[in-house]
Amino acid sequence: MAHKFEIYKDKAGEYRVRFEYNSEVIFSTEGYSSKSGAQNAIDSIKKNGPSAPVQDNS
């Protein structure tokens, strides 16, 4: 699989989401106290990401 979301627990015991493309981490989220909070973040990215504007600050 070329890309995936991964939910994992960090050293502090919080759930985080990272997105990997070709085995490279593209981004990771803030920590969530519950696994369902991390899943909600994934759902929000999938729902709102495709229509998000691109801001070019160059």
PDB file of N, H, CA, C and O in Angstrom:
ATOM      1  N   MET A   1       0.851  -1.175   0.000  1.00  0.00           N
ATOM      2  CA  MET A   1       0.000   0.000   0.000  1.00  0.00           C
ATOM      3  C   MET A   1       0.897   1.238   0.000  1.00  0.00           C
ATOM      4  O   MET A   1       1.818   1.343   0.811  1.00  0.00           O
ATOM      5  N   ALA A   2       0.630   2.155  -0.893  1.00  0.00           N
ATOM      6  H   ALA A   2      -0.117   2.069  -1.552  1.00  0.00           H
ATOM      7  CA  ALA A   2       1.466   3.345  -1.038  1.00  0.00           C
ATOM      8  C   ALA A   2       1.180   4.399   0.027  1.00  0.00           C
ATOM      9  O   ALA A   2       2.047   5.217   0.336  1.00  0.00           O
ATOM     10  N   HIS A   3      -0.026   4.387   0.588  1.00  0.00           N
ATOM     11  H   HIS A   3      -0.729   3.723   0.336  1.00  0.00           H
ATOM     12  CA  HIS A   3      -0.361   5.400   1.582  1.00  0.00           C
ATOM     13  C   HIS A   3      -1.312   4.824   2.622  1.00  0.00           C
ATOM     14  O   HIS A   3      -2.083   3.905   2.345  1.00  0.00           O
ATOM     15  N   LYS A   4      -1.236   5.397   3.845  1.00  0.00           N
ATOM     16  H   LYS A   4      -0.610   6.143   4.070  1.00  0.00           H
ATOM     17  CA  LYS A   4      -2.104   4.886   4.906  1.00  0.00           C
ATOM     18  C   LYS A   4      -2.139   5.866   6.075  1.00  0.00           C
ATOM     19  O   LYS A   4      -1.208   6.643   6.288  1.00  0.00           O
ATOM     20  N   PHE A   5      -3.224   5.809   6.817  1.00  0.00           N
ATOM     21  H   PHE A   5      -3.980   5.178   6.644  1.00  0.00           H
ATOM     22  CA  PHE A   5      -3.330   6.453   8.125  1.00  0.00           C
ATOM     23  C   PHE A   5      -2.966   5.399   9.156  1.00  0.00           C
ATOM     24  O   PHE A   5      -3.316   4.228   9.008  1.00  0.00           O
ATOM     25  N   GLU A   6      -2.267   5.812  10.194  1.00  0.00           N
ATOM     26  H   GLU A   6      -1.983   6.763  10.314  1.00  0.00           H
ATOM     27  CA  GLU A   6      -1.908   4.886  11.264  1.00  0.00           C
ATOM     28  C   GLU A   6      -2.235   5.540  12.609  1.00  0.00           C
ATOM     29  O   GLU A   6      -1.814   6.666  12.877  1.00  0.00           O
ATOM     30  N   ILE A   7      -2.980   4.834  13.443  1.00  0.00           N
ATOM     31  H   ILE A   7      -3.322   3.920  13.226  1.00  0.00           H
ATOM     32  CA  ILE A   7      -3.252   5.281  14.815  1.00  0.00           C
ATOM     33  C   ILE A   7      -2.257   4.562  15.711  1.00  0.00           C
ATOM     34  O   ILE A   7      -2.107   3.343  15.635  1.00  0.00           O
ATOM     35  N   TYR A   8      -1.575   5.326  16.563  1.00  0.00           N
ATOM     36  H   TYR A   8      -1.697   6.316  16.625  1.00  0.00           H
ATOM     37  CA  TYR A   8      -0.596   4.731  17.469  1.00  0.00           C
ATOM     38  C   TYR A   8      -0.621   5.472  18.796  1.00  0.00           C
ATOM     39  O   TYR A   8      -1.139   6.585  18.886  1.00  0.00           O
ATOM     40  N   LYS A   9      -0.067   4.858  19.810  1.00  0.00           N
ATOM     41  H   LYS A   9       0.354   3.953  19.737  1.00  0.00           H
ATOM     42  CA  LYS A   9       0.048   5.464  21.138  1.00  0.00           C
ATOM     43  C   LYS A   9       1.454   6.014  21.301  1.00  0.00           C
ATOM     44  O   LYS A   9       2.433   5.319  21.030  1.00  0.00           O
ATOM     45  N   ASP A  10       1.554   7.274  21.747  1.00  0.00           N
ATOM     46  H   ASP A  10       0.758   7.839  21.967  1.00  0.00           H
ATOM     47  CA  ASP A  10       2.869   7.868  21.956  1.00  0.00           C
ATOM     48  C   ASP A  10       3.397   7.532  23.352  1.00  0.00           C
ATOM     49  O   ASP A  10       2.738   6.827  24.117  1.00  0.00           O
ATOM     50  N   LYS A  11       4.573   8.033  23.674  1.00  0.00           N
ATOM     51  H   LYS A  11       5.109   8.605  23.053  1.00  0.00           H
ATOM     52  CA  LYS A  11       5.205   7.721  24.959  1.00  0.00           C
ATOM     53  C   LYS A  11       4.404   8.234  26.148  1.00  0.00           C
ATOM     54  O   LYS A  11       4.505   7.691  27.248  1.00  0.00           O
ATOM     55  N   ALA A  12       3.606   9.282  25.931  1.00  0.00           N
ATOM     56  H   ALA A  12       3.523   9.724  25.038  1.00  0.00           H
ATOM     57  CA  ALA A  12       2.783   9.848  27.002  1.00  0.00           C
ATOM     58  C   ALA A  12       1.457   9.103  27.159  1.00  0.00           C
ATOM     59  O   ALA A  12       0.671   9.424  28.050  1.00  0.00           O
ATOM     60  N   GLY A  13       1.205   8.113  26.302  1.00  0.00           N
ATOM     61  H   GLY A  13       1.844   7.852  25.578  1.00  0.00           H
ATOM     62  CA  GLY A  13      -0.023   7.342  26.383  1.00  0.00           C
ATOM     63  C   GLY A  13      -1.182   7.931  25.605  1.00  0.00           C
ATOM     64  O   GLY A  13      -2.313   7.459  25.725  1.00  0.00           O
ATOM     65  N   GLU A  14      -0.914   8.967  24.799  1.00  0.00           N
ATOM     66  H   GLU A  14       0.005   9.351  24.701  1.00  0.00           H
ATOM     67  CA  GLU A  14      -1.972   9.562  23.985  1.00  0.00           C
ATOM     68  C   GLU A  14      -2.004   8.901  22.615  1.00  0.00           C
ATOM     69  O   GLU A  14      -0.996   8.387  22.130  1.00  0.00           O
ATOM     70  N   TYR A  15      -3.184   8.927  22.002  1.00  0.00           N
ATOM     71  H   TYR A  15      -4.003   9.345  22.396  1.00  0.00           H
ATOM     72  CA  TYR A  15      -3.349   8.388  20.658  1.00  0.00           C
ATOM     73  C   TYR A  15      -3.040   9.485  19.651  1.00  0.00           C
ATOM     74  O   TYR A  15      -3.474  10.627  19.802  1.00  0.00           O
ATOM     75  N   ARG A  16      -2.291   9.122  18.631  1.00  0.00           N
ATOM     76  H   ARG A  16      -1.938   8.195  18.509  1.00  0.00           H
ATOM     77  CA  ARG A  16      -1.945  10.054  17.561  1.00  0.00           C
ATOM     78  C   ARG A  16      -2.204   9.373  16.222  1.00  0.00           C
ATOM     79  O   ARG A  16      -2.283   8.148  16.129  1.00  0.00           O
ATOM     80  N   VAL A  17      -2.333  10.193  15.201  1.00  0.00           N
ATOM     81  H   VAL A  17      -2.268  11.188  15.277  1.00  0.00           H
ATOM     82  CA  VAL A  17      -2.510   9.697  13.841  1.00  0.00           C
ATOM     83  C   VAL A  17      -1.349  10.209  13.012  1.00  0.00           C
ATOM     84  O   VAL A  17      -0.975  11.379  13.089  1.00  0.00           O
ATOM     85  N   ARG A  18      -0.791   9.318  12.222  1.00  0.00           N
ATOM     86  H   ARG A  18      -1.095   8.368  12.159  1.00  0.00           H
ATOM     87  CA  ARG A  18       0.182   9.782  11.231  1.00  0.00           C
ATOM     88  C   ARG A  18      -0.263   9.274   9.869  1.00  0.00           C
ATOM     89  O   ARG A  18      -0.885   8.219   9.743  1.00  0.00           O
ATOM     90  N   PHE A  19       0.076  10.054   8.861  1.00  0.00           N
ATOM     91  H   PHE A  19       0.581  10.911   8.964  1.00  0.00           H
ATOM     92  CA  PHE A  19      -0.230   9.687   7.483  1.00  0.00           C
ATOM     93  C   PHE A  19       1.086   9.403   6.793  1.00  0.00           C
ATOM     94  O   PHE A  19       1.994  10.234   6.800  1.00  0.00           O
ATOM     95  N   GLU A  20       1.187   8.235   6.200  1.00  0.00           N
ATOM     96  H   GLU A  20       0.450   7.560   6.193  1.00  0.00           H
ATOM     97  CA  GLU A  20       2.407   7.834   5.502  1.00  0.00           C
ATOM     98  C   GLU A  20       2.126   7.656   4.017  1.00  0.00           C
ATOM     99  O   GLU A  20       1.085   7.136   3.616  1.00  0.00           O
ATOM    100  N   TYR A  21       3.073   8.098   3.223  1.00  0.00           N
ATOM    101  H   TYR A  21       3.919   8.521   3.548  1.00  0.00           H
ATOM    102  CA  TYR A  21       3.023   7.901   1.775  1.00  0.00           C
ATOM    103  C   TYR A  21       4.363   7.329   1.350  1.00  0.00           C
ATOM    104  O   TYR A  21       5.408   7.923   1.616  1.00  0.00           O
ATOM    105  N   ASN A  22       4.339   6.181   0.693  1.00  0.00           N
ATOM    106  H   ASN A  22       3.490   5.699   0.476  1.00  0.00           H
ATOM    107  CA  ASN A  22       5.569   5.474   0.307  1.00  0.00           C
ATOM    108  C   ASN A  22       6.520   5.333   1.489  1.00  0.00           C
ATOM    109  O   ASN A  22       7.719   5.579   1.361  1.00  0.00           O
ATOM    110  N   SER A  23       5.989   4.943   2.623  1.00  0.00           N
ATOM    111  H   SER A  23       5.015   4.744   2.727  1.00  0.00           H
ATOM    112  CA  SER A  23       6.739   4.699   3.870  1.00  0.00           C
ATOM    113  C   SER A  23       7.358   5.958   4.479  1.00  0.00           C
ATOM    114  O   SER A  23       8.179   5.854   5.389  1.00  0.00           O
ATOM    115  N   GLU A  24       6.982   7.139   3.998  1.00  0.00           N
ATOM    116  H   GLU A  24       6.314   7.223   3.258  1.00  0.00           H
ATOM    117  CA  GLU A  24       7.474   8.394   4.558  1.00  0.00           C
ATOM    118  C   GLU A  24       6.334   9.083   5.306  1.00  0.00           C
ATOM    119  O   GLU A  24       5.237   9.227   4.767  1.00  0.00           O
ATOM    120  N   VAL A  25       6.587   9.510   6.550  1.00  0.00           N
ATOM    121  H   VAL A  25       7.478   9.393   6.988  1.00  0.00           H
ATOM    122  CA  VAL A  25       5.564  10.208   7.324  1.00  0.00           C
ATOM    123  C   VAL A  25       5.393  11.608   6.743  1.00  0.00           C
ATOM    124  O   VAL A  25       6.339  12.393   6.687  1.00  0.00           O
ATOM    125  N   ILE A  26       4.167  11.905   6.312  1.00  0.00           N
ATOM    126  H   ILE A  26       3.398  11.268   6.357  1.00  0.00           H
ATOM    127  CA  ILE A  26       3.859  13.206   5.726  1.00  0.00           C
ATOM    128  C   ILE A  26       3.414  14.172   6.821  1.00  0.00           C
ATOM    129  O   ILE A  26       3.818  15.334   6.831  1.00  0.00           O
ATOM    130  N   PHE A  27       2.579  13.686   7.743  1.00  0.00           N
ATOM    131  H   PHE A  27       2.251  12.742   7.735  1.00  0.00           H
ATOM    132  CA  PHE A  27       2.175  14.499   8.890  1.00  0.00           C
ATOM    133  C   PHE A  27       1.719  13.614  10.025  1.00  0.00           C
ATOM    134  O   PHE A  27       1.398  12.442   9.828  1.00  0.00           O
ATOM    135  N   SER A  28       1.694  14.185  11.220  1.00  0.00           N
ATOM    136  H   SER A  28       1.954  15.137  11.380  1.00  0.00           H
ATOM    137  CA  SER A  28       1.100  13.516  12.375  1.00  0.00           C
ATOM    138  C   SER A  28       0.273  14.548  13.131  1.00  0.00           C
ATOM    139  O   SER A  28       0.503  15.753  13.029  1.00  0.00           O
ATOM    140  N   THR A  29      -0.683  14.052  13.883  1.00  0.00           N
ATOM    141  H   THR A  29      -0.870  13.074  13.966  1.00  0.00           H
ATOM    142  CA  THR A  29      -1.627  14.930  14.575  1.00  0.00           C
ATOM    143  C   THR A  29      -1.198  15.189  16.011  1.00  0.00           C
ATOM    144  O   THR A  29      -0.214  14.635  16.503  1.00  0.00           O
ATOM    145  N   GLU A  30      -1.956  16.035  16.653  1.00  0.00           N
ATOM    146  H   GLU A  30      -2.755  16.485  16.254  1.00  0.00           H
ATOM    147  CA  GLU A  30      -1.825  16.243  18.098  1.00  0.00           C
ATOM    148  C   GLU A  30      -2.230  14.961  18.808  1.00  0.00           C
ATOM    149  O   GLU A  30      -2.746  14.040  18.174  1.00  0.00           O
ATOM    150  N   GLY A  31      -2.006  14.889  20.094  1.00  0.00           N
ATOM    151  H   GLY A  31      -1.587  15.637  20.609  1.00  0.00           H
ATOM    152  CA  GLY A  31      -2.400  13.725  20.872  1.00  0.00           C
ATOM    153  C   GLY A  31      -3.866  13.781  21.270  1.00  0.00           C
ATOM    154  O   GLY A  31      -4.398  14.853  21.560  1.00  0.00           O
ATOM    155  N   TYR A  32      -4.510  12.637  21.283  1.00  0.00           N
ATOM    156  H   TYR A  32      -4.078  11.766  21.048  1.00  0.00           H
ATOM    157  CA  TYR A  32      -5.906  12.497  21.703  1.00  0.00           C
ATOM    158  C   TYR A  32      -5.968  11.542  22.884  1.00  0.00           C
ATOM    159  O   TYR A  32      -5.203  10.580  22.953  1.00  0.00           O
ATOM    160  N   SER A  33      -6.868  11.806  23.805  1.00  0.00           N
ATOM    161  H   SER A  33      -7.490  12.587  23.749  1.00  0.00           H
ATOM    162  CA  SER A  33      -6.969  10.960  24.994  1.00  0.00           C
ATOM    163  C   SER A  33      -7.645   9.622  24.709  1.00  0.00           C
ATOM    164  O   SER A  33      -7.498   8.672  25.478  1.00  0.00           O
ATOM    165  N   SER A  34      -8.389   9.546  23.596  1.00  0.00           N
ATOM    166  H   SER A  34      -8.508  10.317  22.971  1.00  0.00           H
ATOM    167  CA  SER A  34      -9.075   8.292  23.264  1.00  0.00           C
ATOM    168  C   SER A  34      -8.795   7.905  21.819  1.00  0.00           C
ATOM    169  O   SER A  34      -8.486   8.745  20.973  1.00  0.00           O
ATOM    170  N   LYS A  35      -8.912   6.631  21.569  1.00  0.00           N
ATOM    171  H   LYS A  35      -9.163   5.949  22.255  1.00  0.00           H
ATOM    172  CA  LYS A  35      -8.732   6.120  20.209  1.00  0.00           C
ATOM    173  C   LYS A  35      -9.826   6.666  19.292  1.00  0.00           C
ATOM    174  O   LYS A  35      -9.582   6.926  18.114  1.00  0.00           O
ATOM    175  N   SER A  36     -11.028   6.838  19.836  1.00  0.00           N
ATOM    176  H   SER A  36     -11.226   6.627  20.793  1.00  0.00           H
ATOM    177  CA  SER A  36     -12.117   7.372  19.016  1.00  0.00           C
ATOM    178  C   SER A  36     -11.833   8.821  18.602  1.00  0.00           C
ATOM    179  O   SER A  36     -12.251   9.243  17.524  1.00  0.00           O
ATOM    180  N   GLY A  37     -11.135   9.579  19.437  1.00  0.00           N
ATOM    181  H   GLY A  37     -10.795   9.236  20.313  1.00  0.00           H
ATOM    182  CA  GLY A  37     -10.739  10.938  19.065  1.00  0.00           C
ATOM    183  C   GLY A  37      -9.788  10.922  17.883  1.00  0.00           C
ATOM    184  O   GLY A  37      -9.901  11.753  16.982  1.00  0.00           O
ATOM    185  N   ALA A  38      -8.854   9.983  17.880  1.00  0.00           N
ATOM    186  H   ALA A  38      -8.763   9.308  18.612  1.00  0.00           H
ATOM    187  CA  ALA A  38      -7.931   9.840  16.753  1.00  0.00           C
ATOM    188  C   ALA A  38      -8.680   9.420  15.494  1.00  0.00           C
ATOM    189  O   ALA A  38      -8.394   9.920  14.406  1.00  0.00           O
ATOM    190  N   GLN A  39      -9.631   8.511  15.633  1.00  0.00           N
ATOM    191  H   GLN A  39      -9.864   8.104  16.516  1.00  0.00           H
ATOM    192  CA  GLN A  39     -10.422   8.077  14.474  1.00  0.00           C
ATOM    193  C   GLN A  39     -11.254   9.237  13.931  1.00  0.00           C
ATOM    194  O   GLN A  39     -11.406   9.371  12.717  1.00  0.00           O
ATOM    195  N   ASN A  40     -11.792  10.074  14.817  1.00  0.00           N
ATOM    196  H   ASN A  40     -11.668   9.964  15.804  1.00  0.00           H
ATOM    197  CA  ASN A  40     -12.552  11.250  14.375  1.00  0.00           C
ATOM    198  C   ASN A  40     -11.665  12.195  13.566  1.00  0.00           C
ATOM    199  O   ASN A  40     -12.127  12.800  12.599  1.00  0.00           O
ATOM    200  N   ALA A  41     -10.395  12.325  13.954  1.00  0.00           N
ATOM    201  H   ALA A  41     -10.019  11.834  14.739  1.00  0.00           H
ATOM    202  CA  ALA A  41      -9.464  13.167  13.199  1.00  0.00           C
ATOM    203  C   ALA A  41      -9.290  12.625  11.783  1.00  0.00           C
ATOM    204  O   ALA A  41      -9.302  13.387  10.817  1.00  0.00           O
ATOM    205  N   ILE A  42      -9.128  11.310  11.662  1.00  0.00           N
ATOM    206  H   ILE A  42      -9.119  10.690  12.447  1.00  0.00           H
ATOM    207  CA  ILE A  42      -9.007  10.697  10.336  1.00  0.00           C
ATOM    208  C   ILE A  42     -10.256  10.966   9.511  1.00  0.00           C
ATOM    209  O   ILE A  42     -10.166  11.360   8.348  1.00  0.00           O
ATOM    210  N   ASP A  43     -11.419  10.755  10.112  1.00  0.00           N
ATOM    211  H   ASP A  43     -11.493  10.435  11.056  1.00  0.00           H
ATOM    212  CA  ASP A  43     -12.678  10.970   9.403  1.00  0.00           C
ATOM    213  C   ASP A  43     -12.808  12.420   8.934  1.00  0.00           C
ATOM    214  O   ASP A  43     -13.270  12.675   7.822  1.00  0.00           O
ATOM    215  N   SER A  44     -12.402  13.362   9.776  1.00  0.00           N
ATOM    216  H   SER A  44     -12.026  13.155  10.680  1.00  0.00           H
ATOM    217  CA  SER A  44     -12.478  14.779   9.425  1.00  0.00           C
ATOM    218  C   SER A  44     -11.534  15.115   8.272  1.00  0.00           C
ATOM    219  O   SER A  44     -11.901  15.859   7.363  1.00  0.00           O
ATOM    220  N   ILE A  45     -10.327  14.570   8.309  1.00  0.00           N
ATOM    221  H   ILE A  45     -10.028  13.965   9.047  1.00  0.00           H
ATOM    222  CA  ILE A  45      -9.363  14.817   7.228  1.00  0.00           C
ATOM    223  C   ILE A  45      -9.900  14.264   5.916  1.00  0.00           C
ATOM    224  O   ILE A  45      -9.822  14.929   4.883  1.00  0.00           O
ATOM    225  N   LYS A  46     -10.442  13.055   5.949  1.00  0.00           N
ATOM    226  H   LYS A  46     -10.505  12.514   6.788  1.00  0.00           H
ATOM    227  CA  LYS A  46     -10.987  12.451   4.737  1.00  0.00           C
ATOM    228  C   LYS A  46     -12.167  13.253   4.193  1.00  0.00           C
ATOM    229  O   LYS A  46     -12.305  13.415   2.980  1.00  0.00           O
ATOM    230  N   LYS A  47     -13.011  13.752   5.084  1.00  0.00           N
ATOM    231  H   LYS A  47     -12.899  13.620   6.069  1.00  0.00           H
ATOM    232  CA  LYS A  47     -14.202  14.489   4.668  1.00  0.00           C
ATOM    233  C   LYS A  47     -13.862  15.895   4.177  1.00  0.00           C
ATOM    234  O   LYS A  47     -14.353  16.322   3.132  1.00  0.00           O
ATOM    235  N   ASN A  48     -13.028  16.613   4.923  1.00  0.00           N
ATOM    236  H   ASN A  48     -12.629  16.265   5.772  1.00  0.00           H
ATOM    237  CA  ASN A  48     -12.790  18.024   4.627  1.00  0.00           C
ATOM    238  C   ASN A  48     -11.543  18.285   3.799  1.00  0.00           C
ATOM    239  O   ASN A  48     -11.429  19.346   3.185  1.00  0.00           O
ATOM    240  N   GLY A  49     -10.617  17.356   3.766  1.00  0.00           N
ATOM    241  H   GLY A  49     -10.710  16.494   4.264  1.00  0.00           H
ATOM    242  CA  GLY A  49      -9.363  17.553   3.055  1.00  0.00           C
ATOM    243  C   GLY A  49      -9.481  17.824   1.566  1.00  0.00           C
ATOM    244  O   GLY A  49      -8.834  18.738   1.056  1.00  0.00           O
ATOM    245  N   PRO A  50     -10.299  17.046   0.853  1.00  0.00           N
ATOM    246  CA  PRO A  50     -10.368  17.245  -0.600  1.00  0.00           C
ATOM    247  C   PRO A  50     -10.819  18.656  -1.014  1.00  0.00           C
ATOM    248  O   PRO A  50     -10.443  19.130  -2.085  1.00  0.00           O
ATOM    249  N   SER A  51     -11.600  19.313  -0.197  1.00  0.00           N
ATOM    250  H   SER A  51     -11.906  18.928   0.673  1.00  0.00           H
ATOM    251  CA  SER A  51     -12.088  20.640  -0.580  1.00  0.00           C
ATOM    252  C   SER A  51     -11.336  21.779   0.097  1.00  0.00           C
ATOM    253  O   SER A  51     -11.697  22.944  -0.066  1.00  0.00           O
ATOM    254  N   ALA A  52     -10.291  21.450   0.858  1.00  0.00           N
ATOM    255  H   ALA A  52      -9.998  20.504   0.992  1.00  0.00           H
ATOM    256  CA  ALA A  52      -9.529  22.490   1.565  1.00  0.00           C
ATOM    257  C   ALA A  52      -8.739  23.333   0.563  1.00  0.00           C
ATOM    258  O   ALA A  52      -8.146  22.803  -0.376  1.00  0.00           O
ATOM    259  N   PRO A  53      -8.740  24.649   0.774  1.00  0.00           N
ATOM    260  CA  PRO A  53      -7.979  25.516  -0.127  1.00  0.00           C
ATOM    261  C   PRO A  53      -6.477  25.366   0.097  1.00  0.00           C
ATOM    262  O   PRO A  53      -6.040  24.936   1.165  1.00  0.00           O
ATOM    263  N   VAL A  54      -5.707  25.717  -0.902  1.00  0.00           N
ATOM    264  H   VAL A  54      -6.062  26.066  -1.769  1.00  0.00           H
ATOM    265  CA  VAL A  54      -4.246  25.731  -0.794  1.00  0.00           C
ATOM    266  C   VAL A  54      -3.819  27.175  -0.591  1.00  0.00           C
ATOM    267  O   VAL A  54      -4.190  28.053  -1.369  1.00  0.00           O
ATOM    268  N   GLN A  55      -3.048  27.418   0.444  1.00  0.00           N
ATOM    269  H   GLN A  55      -2.746  26.705   1.077  1.00  0.00           H
ATOM    270  CA  GLN A  55      -2.543  28.762   0.733  1.00  0.00           C
ATOM    271  C   GLN A  55      -1.057  28.783   0.406  1.00  0.00           C
ATOM    272  O   GLN A  55      -0.271  28.073   1.034  1.00  0.00           O
ATOM    273  N   ASP A  56      -0.671  29.591  -0.570  1.00  0.00           N
ATOM    274  H   ASP A  56      -1.310  30.167  -1.079  1.00  0.00           H
ATOM    275  CA  ASP A  56       0.722  29.698  -0.997  1.00  0.00           C
ATOM    276  C   ASP A  56       1.299  30.981  -0.422  1.00  0.00           C
ATOM    277  O   ASP A  56       0.925  32.074  -0.849  1.00  0.00           O
ATOM    278  N   ASN A  57       2.205  30.862   0.541  1.00  0.00           N
ATOM    279  H   ASN A  57       2.508  29.974   0.887  1.00  0.00           H
ATOM    280  CA  ASN A  57       2.785  32.020   1.193  1.00  0.00           C
ATOM    281  C   ASN A  57       4.184  32.364   0.659  1.00  0.00           C
ATOM    282  O   ASN A  57       4.955  33.062   1.318  1.00  0.00           O
ATOM    283  N   SER A  58       4.496  31.867  -0.532  1.00  0.00           N
ATOM    284  H   SER A  58       3.870  31.300  -1.067  1.00  0.00           H
ATOM    285  CA  SER A  58       5.842  32.128  -1.064  1.00  0.00           C
ATOM    286  C   SER A  58       5.954  33.510  -1.687  1.00  0.00           C
ATOM    287  O   SER A  58       7.020  33.881  -2.178  1.00  0.00           O
TER     288      SER A  58
END
